[in-house]
Amino acid sequence: MTTDTLRGRPWPRFRIERGGWLVAAVLIALVVLVPIAVLAAAALDADASHWAHLAAYVLPQAARNTLILLAGVGAIVTVAGTGTAWLVTAYDFPGRSTLAWALLLPLAMPTYIIAFAYLDMLHPIGPVQTAIRALLGFDSPREFRLPDLRSLPGAIFVLGVVLYPYVYLSTRAMFATQSESMIEAARTLGAHRLAVFWRVVLPLARPAIAVGLSLALLETLNDIGASEFLGVQTLTVSVYTTWVTRSDLAGASQIALSMLVLALGIIWLERHGRRRQRFAHGRRMRPITARRLTGAQAALAGVLCWLPVLLGFGAPALYLLAETYKRLHLVGGVSEQLLRGLGNTLLVASSATVVTLVCGLVVAWAARSLRESGGFNAGRACARAASIGYAVPGTVLAVGLLAPLAFIDRAASGIVGNHGALLMGSIGGLVVAYAIRFLAISIGSVEAGLARIPASLEQASRVLGETAGSTLRRVHLPLLRPALAASSLLVFVDAMKELPATLLLRPLNFETLATWLYAEASRGTYEEGAVAALAIVMAGLLPVVLLARTNLNMER
């Protein structure tokens, strides 16, 4: 055994293999960055007349609607998420323990599904308005009807009640780690409870609120189904209609580039808003003690917390169950086309999960194995570059992938003489898009799992002559099973729900549950679409329940 080995310096074989991991990580990062670069090049290389037309007729209205939508949804998710997180953390009232996890349930509802459900429930001749007219003594919608949900305010409401858990989740974790002593000190100085919340608690929670808000806004920017169902012309809808309806790739690229700039602006604002935040607390920090509420105060707190759960999950879920029962009872089963869509969904989602998990493991392991070299960590830079795909809306990513996939197909045809589509308009293209979109989830989960594994295990393996690959396989992978399982579950469910990229890149006559629901809602056949929507929601419930259990265990 050499002295260099005992000092923890890598053997030449270990160093060479570590370089191989870096090469693989660089290639994965380049695959993520290529569609973004192609998109920018296609948009900037287009004729100036395209920009003039977009600037005059498309971008003003679409950008205005998108900005208003982002502002409205941001206000709802901030108020609902922060308010419910504080009530559940700082106060004790009946149902509090159940609400701690129930407030996460809307995460299982994709935005296009909740829009689909509310469109039918709040229709002028739907169950809600019919019941209201019966109570008020009106006979027809001409005498009384609620404001039309197909509007910008309707889209703000629908997206807000389903996306507030992003703020609730991050803010609740921040509230749970705040010290009771700071609140007691403020109270000793004469501040009442409302002043303590505004001047002490809320400023300390700003980083968590900013993180949750940025995630909610990125999901809003990525949405296409809810916005189109509700008749709101956003930038995302404009990209889809420009490419699909007019076959104008240059125009779609220019709108998509505008969306990308907006998405990066949201991320920059989130990081800029908390750039100077610094926190410190003593080792014996005492968590916030929940204050017991009784009577009217307890009832009000319960209503304020249960209302978002009812609007964001309870009412749509009950609607889907009722409509699914009607469909199965009247027809006697599920249609063959829907079963085929379910099979396609499982095939694409499982394939994308495997690819995403392997790529995330490679990138995270490259960052881990190169960390000891000091200075610039190329592996960590690759991990950050590969994670940018999650911030890119699915429609933008799909448009950016069109040219690279077509180029690969032409190159493959020239080599093997096959003129069929290998990636463009194929399942392979969908898998690539899903992997790029959700790679950040895999990388983040694996990095978090690796951070819990002591470096001494890796050093011991090196001393015993193991390579980087064998160390990963024999030491780290068994310890990473929980992180890999959680990551695969999240990626699988997100892939099942993905709609924008699927609409643009799917093969001809290829339906997933998401596209099937989109088509049924567009035709107004809600009973058939409810079956697909319920299947997606049931699949999304599992990771939400696991997430809730994890948070509760961490708080204990």
Secondary structure as a PSIPRED ss2 file (coil, helix, strand):
# PSIPRED VFORMAT (PSIPRED V4.0)

   1 M C   1.000  0.000  0.000
   2 T C   1.000  0.000  0.000
   3 T H   0.000  1.000  0.000
   4 D H   0.000  1.000  0.000
   5 T H   0.000  1.000  0.000
   6 L H   0.000  1.000  0.000
   7 R C   1.000  0.000  0.000
   8 G C   1.000  0.000  0.000
   9 R C   1.000  0.000  0.000
  10 P C   1.000  0.000  0.000
  11 W C   1.000  0.000  0.000
  12 P H   0.000  1.000  0.000
  13 R H   0.000  1.000  0.000
  14 F H   0.000  1.000  0.000
  15 R H   0.000  1.000  0.000
  16 I H   0.000  1.000  0.000
  17 E H   0.000  1.000  0.000
  18 R H   0.000  1.000  0.000
  19 G H   0.000  1.000  0.000
  20 G H   0.000  1.000  0.000
  21 W H   0.000  1.000  0.000
  22 L H   0.000  1.000  0.000
  23 V H   0.000  1.000  0.000
  24 A H   0.000  1.000  0.000
  25 A H   0.000  1.000  0.000
  26 V H   0.000  1.000  0.000
  27 L H   0.000  1.000  0.000
  28 I H   0.000  1.000  0.000
  29 A H   0.000  1.000  0.000
  30 L H   0.000  1.000  0.000
  31 V H   0.000  1.000  0.000
  32 V H   0.000  1.000  0.000
  33 L H   0.000  1.000  0.000
  34 V H   0.000  1.000  0.000
  35 P H   0.000  1.000  0.000
  36 I H   0.000  1.000  0.000
  37 A H   0.000  1.000  0.000
  38 V H   0.000  1.000  0.000
  39 L H   0.000  1.000  0.000
  40 A H   0.000  1.000  0.000
  41 A H   0.000  1.000  0.000
  42 A H   0.000  1.000  0.000
  43 A H   0.000  1.000  0.000
  44 L H   0.000  1.000  0.000
  45 D H   0.000  1.000  0.000
  46 A C   1.000  0.000  0.000
  47 D C   1.000  0.000  0.000
  48 A H   0.000  1.000  0.000
  49 S H   0.000  1.000  0.000
  50 H H   0.000  1.000  0.000
  51 W H   0.000  1.000  0.000
  52 A H   0.000  1.000  0.000
  53 H H   0.000  1.000  0.000
  54 L H   0.000  1.000  0.000
  55 A H   0.000  1.000  0.000
  56 A H   0.000  1.000  0.000
  57 Y H   0.000  1.000  0.000
  58 V H   0.000  1.000  0.000
  59 L H   0.000  1.000  0.000
  60 P H   0.000  1.000  0.000
  61 Q H   0.000  1.000  0.000
  62 A H   0.000  1.000  0.000
  63 A H   0.000  1.000  0.000
  64 R H   0.000  1.000  0.000
  65 N H   0.000  1.000  0.000
  66 T H   0.000  1.000  0.000
  67 L H   0.000  1.000  0.000
  68 I H   0.000  1.000  0.000
  69 L H   0.000  1.000  0.000
  70 L H   0.000  1.000  0.000
  71 A H   0.000  1.000  0.000
  72 G H   0.000  1.000  0.000
  73 V H   0.000  1.000  0.000
  74 G H   0.000  1.000  0.000
  75 A H   0.000  1.000  0.000
  76 I H   0.000  1.000  0.000
  77 V H   0.000  1.000  0.000
  78 T H   0.000  1.000  0.000
  79 V H   0.000  1.000  0.000
  80 A H   0.000  1.000  0.000
  81 G H   0.000  1.000  0.000
  82 T H   0.000  1.000  0.000
  83 G H   0.000  1.000  0.000
  84 T H   0.000  1.000  0.000
  85 A H   0.000  1.000  0.000
  86 W H   0.000  1.000  0.000
  87 L H   0.000  1.000  0.000
  88 V H   0.000  1.000  0.000
  89 T H   0.000  1.000  0.000
  90 A H   0.000  1.000  0.000
  91 Y E   0.000  0.000  1.000
  92 D E   0.000  0.000  1.000
  93 F C   1.000  0.000  0.000
  94 P C   1.000  0.000  0.000
  95 G C   1.000  0.000  0.000
  96 R H   0.000  1.000  0.000
  97 S H   0.000  1.000  0.000
  98 T H   0.000  1.000  0.000
  99 L H   0.000  1.000  0.000
 100 A H   0.000  1.000  0.000
 101 W H   0.000  1.000  0.000
 102 A H   0.000  1.000  0.000
 103 L C   1.000  0.000  0.000
 104 L C   1.000  0.000  0.000
 105 L H   0.000  1.000  0.000
 106 P H   0.000  1.000  0.000
 107 L H   0.000  1.000  0.000
 108 A H   0.000  1.000  0.000
 109 M C   1.000  0.000  0.000
 110 P C   1.000  0.000  0.000
 111 T H   0.000  1.000  0.000
 112 Y H   0.000  1.000  0.000
 113 I H   0.000  1.000  0.000
 114 I H   0.000  1.000  0.000
 115 A H   0.000  1.000  0.000
 116 F H   0.000  1.000  0.000
 117 A H   0.000  1.000  0.000
 118 Y H   0.000  1.000  0.000
 119 L H   0.000  1.000  0.000
 120 D H   0.000  1.000  0.000
 121 M H   0.000  1.000  0.000
 122 L C   1.000  0.000  0.000
 123 H C   1.000  0.000  0.000
 124 P C   1.000  0.000  0.000
 125 I C   1.000  0.000  0.000
 126 G C   1.000  0.000  0.000
 127 P H   0.000  1.000  0.000
 128 V H   0.000  1.000  0.000
 129 Q H   0.000  1.000  0.000
 130 T H   0.000  1.000  0.000
 131 A H   0.000  1.000  0.000
 132 I H   0.000  1.000  0.000
 133 R H   0.000  1.000  0.000
 134 A H   0.000  1.000  0.000
 135 L H   0.000  1.000  0.000
 136 L H   0.000  1.000  0.000
 137 G C   1.000  0.000  0.000
 138 F C   1.000  0.000  0.000
 139 D C   1.000  0.000  0.000
 140 S C   1.000  0.000  0.000
 141 P C   1.000  0.000  0.000
 142 R C   1.000  0.000  0.000
 143 E C   1.000  0.000  0.000
 144 F C   1.000  0.000  0.000
 145 R C   1.000  0.000  0.000
 146 L C   1.000  0.000  0.000
 147 P C   1.000  0.000  0.000
 148 D C   1.000  0.000  0.000
 149 L C   1.000  0.000  0.000
 150 R C   1.000  0.000  0.000
 151 S C   1.000  0.000  0.000
 152 L H   0.000  1.000  0.000
 153 P H   0.000  1.000  0.000
 154 G H   0.000  1.000  0.000
 155 A H   0.000  1.000  0.000
 156 I H   0.000  1.000  0.000
 157 F H   0.000  1.000  0.000
 158 V H   0.000  1.000  0.000
 159 L H   0.000  1.000  0.000
 160 G H   0.000  1.000  0.000
 161 V H   0.000  1.000  0.000
 162 V H   0.000  1.000  0.000
 163 L H   0.000  1.000  0.000
 164 Y C   1.000  0.000  0.000
 165 P H   0.000  1.000  0.000
 166 Y H   0.000  1.000  0.000
 167 V H   0.000  1.000  0.000
 168 Y H   0.000  1.000  0.000
 169 L H   0.000  1.000  0.000
 170 S H   0.000  1.000  0.000
 171 T H   0.000  1.000  0.000
 172 R H   0.000  1.000  0.000
 173 A H   0.000  1.000  0.000
 174 M H   0.000  1.000  0.000
 175 F H   0.000  1.000  0.000
 176 A H   0.000  1.000  0.000
 177 T C   1.000  0.000  0.000
 178 Q C   1.000  0.000  0.000
 179 S E   0.000  0.000  1.000
 180 E H   0.000  1.000  0.000
 181 S H   0.000  1.000  0.000
 182 M H   0.000  1.000  0.000
 183 I H   0.000  1.000  0.000
 184 E H   0.000  1.000  0.000
 185 A H   0.000  1.000  0.000
 186 A H   0.000  1.000  0.000
 187 R H   0.000  1.000  0.000
 188 T H   0.000  1.000  0.000
 189 L C   1.000  0.000  0.000
 190 G C   1.000  0.000  0.000
 191 A C   1.000  0.000  0.000
 192 H C   1.000  0.000  0.000
 193 R H   0.000  1.000  0.000
 194 L H   0.000  1.000  0.000
 195 A H   0.000  1.000  0.000
 196 V H   0.000  1.000  0.000
 197 F H   0.000  1.000  0.000
 198 W H   0.000  1.000  0.000
 199 R H   0.000  1.000  0.000
 200 V H   0.000  1.000  0.000
 201 V H   0.000  1.000  0.000
 202 L H   0.000  1.000  0.000
 203 P H   0.000  1.000  0.000
 204 L H   0.000  1.000  0.000
 205 A C   1.000  0.000  0.000
 206 R H   0.000  1.000  0.000
 207 P H   0.000  1.000  0.000
 208 A H   0.000  1.000  0.000
 209 I H   0.000  1.000  0.000
 210 A H   0.000  1.000  0.000
 211 V H   0.000  1.000  0.000
 212 G H   0.000  1.000  0.000
 213 L H   0.000  1.000  0.000
 214 S H   0.000  1.000  0.000
 215 L H   0.000  1.000  0.000
 216 A H   0.000  1.000  0.000
 217 L H   0.000  1.000  0.000
 218 L H   0.000  1.000  0.000
 219 E H   0.000  1.000  0.000
 220 T H   0.000  1.000  0.000
 221 L H   0.000  1.000  0.000
 222 N H   0.000  1.000  0.000
 223 D C   1.000  0.000  0.000
 224 I C   1.000  0.000  0.000
 225 G H   0.000  1.000  0.000
 226 A H   0.000  1.000  0.000
 227 S H   0.000  1.000  0.000
 228 E H   0.000  1.000  0.000
 229 F H   0.000  1.000  0.000
 230 L C   1.000  0.000  0.000
 231 G C   1.000  0.000  0.000
 232 V C   1.000  0.000  0.000
 233 Q C   1.000  0.000  0.000
 234 T C   1.000  0.000  0.000
 235 L H   0.000  1.000  0.000
 236 T H   0.000  1.000  0.000
 237 V H   0.000  1.000  0.000
 238 S H   0.000  1.000  0.000
 239 V H   0.000  1.000  0.000
 240 Y H   0.000  1.000  0.000
 241 T H   0.000  1.000  0.000
 242 T H   0.000  1.000  0.000
 243 W H   0.000  1.000  0.000
 244 V H   0.000  1.000  0.000
 245 T C   1.000  0.000  0.000
 246 R C   1.000  0.000  0.000
 247 S C   1.000  0.000  0.000
 248 D C   1.000  0.000  0.000
 249 L H   0.000  1.000  0.000
 250 A H   0.000  1.000  0.000
 251 G H   0.000  1.000  0.000
 252 A H   0.000  1.000  0.000
 253 S H   0.000  1.000  0.000
 254 Q H   0.000  1.000  0.000
 255 I H   0.000  1.000  0.000
 256 A H   0.000  1.000  0.000
 257 L H   0.000  1.000  0.000
 258 S H   0.000  1.000  0.000
 259 M H   0.000  1.000  0.000
 260 L H   0.000  1.000  0.000
 261 V H   0.000  1.000  0.000
 262 L H   0.000  1.000  0.000
 263 A H   0.000  1.000  0.000
 264 L H   0.000  1.000  0.000
 265 G H   0.000  1.000  0.000
 266 I H   0.000  1.000  0.000
 267 I H   0.000  1.000  0.000
 268 W H   0.000  1.000  0.000
 269 L H   0.000  1.000  0.000
 270 E H   0.000  1.000  0.000
 271 R H   0.000  1.000  0.000
 272 H H   0.000  1.000  0.000
 273 G H   0.000  1.000  0.000
 274 R C   1.000  0.000  0.000
 275 R C   1.000  0.000  0.000
 276 R C   1.000  0.000  0.000
 277 Q C   1.000  0.000  0.000
 278 R C   1.000  0.000  0.000
 279 F C   1.000  0.000  0.000
 280 A C   1.000  0.000  0.000
 281 H C   1.000  0.000  0.000
 282 G C   1.000  0.000  0.000
 283 R C   1.000  0.000  0.000
 284 R C   1.000  0.000  0.000
 285 M C   1.000  0.000  0.000
 286 R C   1.000  0.000  0.000
 287 P E   0.000  0.000  1.000
 288 I C   1.000  0.000  0.000
 289 T C   1.000  0.000  0.000
 290 A C   1.000  0.000  0.000
 291 R E   0.000  0.000  1.000
 292 R E   0.000  0.000  1.000
 293 L C   1.000  0.000  0.000
 294 T C   1.000  0.000  0.000
 295 G H   0.000  1.000  0.000
 296 A H   0.000  1.000  0.000
 297 Q H   0.000  1.000  0.000
 298 A H   0.000  1.000  0.000
 299 A H   0.000  1.000  0.000
 300 L H   0.000  1.000  0.000
 301 A H   0.000  1.000  0.000
 302 G H   0.000  1.000  0.000
 303 V H   0.000  1.000  0.000
 304 L H   0.000  1.000  0.000
 305 C H   0.000  1.000  0.000
 306 W H   0.000  1.000  0.000
 307 L H   0.000  1.000  0.000
 308 P H   0.000  1.000  0.000
 309 V H   0.000  1.000  0.000
 310 L H   0.000  1.000  0.000
 311 L H   0.000  1.000  0.000
 312 G H   0.000  1.000  0.000
 313 F H   0.000  1.000  0.000
 314 G H   0.000  1.000  0.000
 315 A H   0.000  1.000  0.000
 316 P H   0.000  1.000  0.000
 317 A H   0.000  1.000  0.000
 318 L H   0.000  1.000  0.000
 319 Y H   0.000  1.000  0.000
 320 L H   0.000  1.000  0.000
 321 L H   0.000  1.000  0.000
 322 A H   0.000  1.000  0.000
 323 E H   0.000  1.000  0.000
 324 T H   0.000  1.000  0.000
 325 Y H   0.000  1.000  0.000
 326 K H   0.000  1.000  0.000
 327 R H   0.000  1.000  0.000
 328 L H   0.000  1.000  0.000
 329 H H   0.000  1.000  0.000
 330 L H   0.000  1.000  0.000
 331 V H   0.000  1.000  0.000
 332 G C   1.000  0.000  0.000
 333 G C   1.000  0.000  0.000
 334 V C   1.000  0.000  0.000
 335 S C   1.000  0.000  0.000
 336 E H   0.000  1.000  0.000
 337 Q H   0.000  1.000  0.000
 338 L H   0.000  1.000  0.000
 339 L H   0.000  1.000  0.000
 340 R H   0.000  1.000  0.000
 341 G H   0.000  1.000  0.000
 342 L H   0.000  1.000  0.000
 343 G H   0.000  1.000  0.000
 344 N H   0.000  1.000  0.000
 345 T H   0.000  1.000  0.000
 346 L H   0.000  1.000  0.000
 347 L H   0.000  1.000  0.000
 348 V H   0.000  1.000  0.000
 349 A H   0.000  1.000  0.000
 350 S H   0.000  1.000  0.000
 351 S H   0.000  1.000  0.000
 352 A H   0.000  1.000  0.000
 353 T H   0.000  1.000  0.000
 354 V H   0.000  1.000  0.000
 355 V H   0.000  1.000  0.000
 356 T H   0.000  1.000  0.000
 357 L H   0.000  1.000  0.000
 358 V H   0.000  1.000  0.000
 359 C H   0.000  1.000  0.000
 360 G H   0.000  1.000  0.000
 361 L H   0.000  1.000  0.000
 362 V H   0.000  1.000  0.000
 363 V H   0.000  1.000  0.000
 364 A H   0.000  1.000  0.000
 365 W H   0.000  1.000  0.000
 366 A H   0.000  1.000  0.000
 367 A H   0.000  1.000  0.000
 368 R H   0.000  1.000  0.000
 369 S H   0.000  1.000  0.000
 370 L C   1.000  0.000  0.000
 371 R H   0.000  1.000  0.000
 372 E H   0.000  1.000  0.000
 373 S H   0.000  1.000  0.000
 374 G C   1.000  0.000  0.000
 375 G C   1.000  0.000  0.000
 376 F C   1.000  0.000  0.000
 377 N C   1.000  0.000  0.000
 378 A H   0.000  1.000  0.000
 379 G H   0.000  1.000  0.000
 380 R H   0.000  1.000  0.000
 381 A H   0.000  1.000  0.000
 382 C H   0.000  1.000  0.000
 383 A H   0.000  1.000  0.000
 384 R H   0.000  1.000  0.000
 385 A H   0.000  1.000  0.000
 386 A H   0.000  1.000  0.000
 387 S H   0.000  1.000  0.000
 388 I H   0.000  1.000  0.000
 389 G H   0.000  1.000  0.000
 390 Y H   0.000  1.000  0.000
 391 A H   0.000  1.000  0.000
 392 V C   1.000  0.000  0.000
 393 P C   1.000  0.000  0.000
 394 G H   0.000  1.000  0.000
 395 T H   0.000  1.000  0.000
 396 V H   0.000  1.000  0.000
 397 L H   0.000  1.000  0.000
 398 A H   0.000  1.000  0.000
 399 V H   0.000  1.000  0.000
 400 G H   0.000  1.000  0.000
 401 L H   0.000  1.000  0.000
 402 L H   0.000  1.000  0.000
 403 A H   0.000  1.000  0.000
 404 P H   0.000  1.000  0.000
 405 L H   0.000  1.000  0.000
 406 A H   0.000  1.000  0.000
 407 F H   0.000  1.000  0.000
 408 I H   0.000  1.000  0.000
 409 D H   0.000  1.000  0.000
 410 R H   0.000  1.000  0.000
 411 A H   0.000  1.000  0.000
 412 A H   0.000  1.000  0.000
 413 S H   0.000  1.000  0.000
 414 G H   0.000  1.000  0.000
 415 I H   0.000  1.000  0.000
 416 V H   0.000  1.000  0.000
 417 G C   1.000  0.000  0.000
 418 N C   1.000  0.000  0.000
 419 H C   1.000  0.000  0.000
 420 G C   1.000  0.000  0.000
 421 A C   1.000  0.000  0.000
 422 L C   1.000  0.000  0.000
 423 L C   1.000  0.000  0.000
 424 M C   1.000  0.000  0.000
 425 G C   1.000  0.000  0.000
 426 S C   1.000  0.000  0.000
 427 I H   0.000  1.000  0.000
 428 G H   0.000  1.000  0.000
 429 G H   0.000  1.000  0.000
 430 L H   0.000  1.000  0.000
 431 V H   0.000  1.000  0.000
 432 V H   0.000  1.000  0.000
 433 A H   0.000  1.000  0.000
 434 Y H   0.000  1.000  0.000
 435 A H   0.000  1.000  0.000
 436 I H   0.000  1.000  0.000
 437 R H   0.000  1.000  0.000
 438 F H   0.000  1.000  0.000
 439 L H   0.000  1.000  0.000
 440 A H   0.000  1.000  0.000
 441 I H   0.000  1.000  0.000
 442 S H   0.000  1.000  0.000
 443 I H   0.000  1.000  0.000
 444 G H   0.000  1.000  0.000
 445 S H   0.000  1.000  0.000
 446 V H   0.000  1.000  0.000
 447 E H   0.000  1.000  0.000
 448 A H   0.000  1.000  0.000
 449 G H   0.000  1.000  0.000
 450 L H   0.000  1.000  0.000
 451 A H   0.000  1.000  0.000
 452 R C   1.000  0.000  0.000
 453 I C   1.000  0.000  0.000
 454 P C   1.000  0.000  0.000
 455 A H   0.000  1.000  0.000
 456 S H   0.000  1.000  0.000
 457 L H   0.000  1.000  0.000
 458 E H   0.000  1.000  0.000
 459 Q H   0.000  1.000  0.000
 460 A H   0.000  1.000  0.000
 461 S H   0.000  1.000  0.000
 462 R H   0.000  1.000  0.000
 463 V H   0.000  1.000  0.000
 464 L C   1.000  0.000  0.000
 465 G C   1.000  0.000  0.000
 466 E C   1.000  0.000  0.000
 467 T C   1.000  0.000  0.000
 468 A H   0.000  1.000  0.000
 469 G H   0.000  1.000  0.000
 470 S H   0.000  1.000  0.000
 471 T H   0.000  1.000  0.000
 472 L H   0.000  1.000  0.000
 473 R H   0.000  1.000  0.000
 474 R H   0.000  1.000  0.000
 475 V H   0.000  1.000  0.000
 476 H H   0.000  1.000  0.000
 477 L H   0.000  1.000  0.000
 478 P H   0.000  1.000  0.000
 479 L H   0.000  1.000  0.000
 480 L C   1.000  0.000  0.000
 481 R H   0.000  1.000  0.000
 482 P H   0.000  1.000  0.000
 483 A H   0.000  1.000  0.000
 484 L H   0.000  1.000  0.000
 485 A H   0.000  1.000  0.000
 486 A H   0.000  1.000  0.000
 487 S H   0.000  1.000  0.000
 488 S H   0.000  1.000  0.000
 489 L H   0.000  1.000  0.000
 490 L H   0.000  1.000  0.000
 491 V H   0.000  1.000  0.000
 492 F H   0.000  1.000  0.000
 493 V H   0.000  1.000  0.000
 494 D H   0.000  1.000  0.000
 495 A H   0.000  1.000  0.000
 496 M H   0.000  1.000  0.000
 497 K H   0.000  1.000  0.000
 498 E C   1.000  0.000  0.000
 499 L C   1.000  0.000  0.000
 500 P H   0.000  1.000  0.000
 501 A H   0.000  1.000  0.000
 502 T H   0.000  1.000  0.000
 503 L H   0.000  1.000  0.000
 504 L H   0.000  1.000  0.000
 505 L H   0.000  1.000  0.000
 506 R C   1.000  0.000  0.000
 507 P C   1.000  0.000  0.000
 508 L C   1.000  0.000  0.000
 509 N C   1.000  0.000  0.000
 510 F C   1.000  0.000  0.000
 511 E C   1.000  0.000  0.000
 512 T C   1.000  0.000  0.000
 513 L H   0.000  1.000  0.000
 514 A H   0.000  1.000  0.000
 515 T H   0.000  1.000  0.000
 516 W H   0.000  1.000  0.000
 517 L H   0.000  1.000  0.000
 518 Y H   0.000  1.000  0.000
 519 A H   0.000  1.000  0.000
 520 E H   0.000  1.000  0.000
 521 A H   0.000  1.000  0.000
 522 S H   0.000  1.000  0.000
 523 R H   0.000  1.000  0.000
 524 G C   1.000  0.000  0.000
 525 T C   1.000  0.000  0.000
 526 Y H   0.000  1.000  0.000
 527 E H   0.000  1.000  0.000
 528 E H   0.000  1.000  0.000
 529 G H   0.000  1.000  0.000
 530 A H   0.000  1.000  0.000
 531 V H   0.000  1.000  0.000
 532 A H   0.000  1.000  0.000
 533 A H   0.000  1.000  0.000
 534 L H   0.000  1.000  0.000
 535 A H   0.000  1.000  0.000
 536 I H   0.000  1.000  0.000
 537 V H   0.000  1.000  0.000
 538 M H   0.000  1.000  0.000
 539 A H   0.000  1.000  0.000
 540 G H   0.000  1.000  0.000
 541 L H   0.000  1.000  0.000
 542 L H   0.000  1.000  0.000
 543 P H   0.000  1.000  0.000
 544 V H   0.000  1.000  0.000
 545 V H   0.000  1.000  0.000
 546 L H   0.000  1.000  0.000
 547 L H   0.000  1.000  0.000
 548 A H   0.000  1.000  0.000
 549 R H   0.000  1.000  0.000
 550 T H   0.000  1.000  0.000
 551 N H   0.000  1.000  0.000
 552 L H   0.000  1.000  0.000
 553 N H   0.000  1.000  0.000
 554 M H   0.000  1.000  0.000
 555 E H   0.000  1.000  0.000
 556 R C   1.000  0.000  0.000
